Amino acid sequence: METDEFALRLKGWRLATAEVLYYMPDHPVLLQSFIWQTLDLAPTYPRIHKFLDFWRAEIQAVIHSVRLAGGEQLAPANIQNVATILHH
């Protein structure tokens, strides 16, 4: 993972997976699936929205639906002080 990606993950960005179901341009009764992953920021998902805007403007295939799955957020370790000391 690149340093920039690691920095984004520390800021709350997480791996997001978008499955786009779209109608095939040459066979409009058939659906095709396209899966794309990127680091994105929940709940607004700006990268996925930018990708879908590009798709609608530049790709002839009409989108049927989009399913989105988000991974866990990377966070610093949670350390807690323990009041009890165990002796052996």
Secondary structure, DSSP 8 states (H G I E B T S, - for coil): --HHHHHHHHTT-EEEEEEEEEE-SSSTTSEEEEEEEEEE-TTT-HHHHHHHHHHHHH--S-EEEEEEEE------------S-----
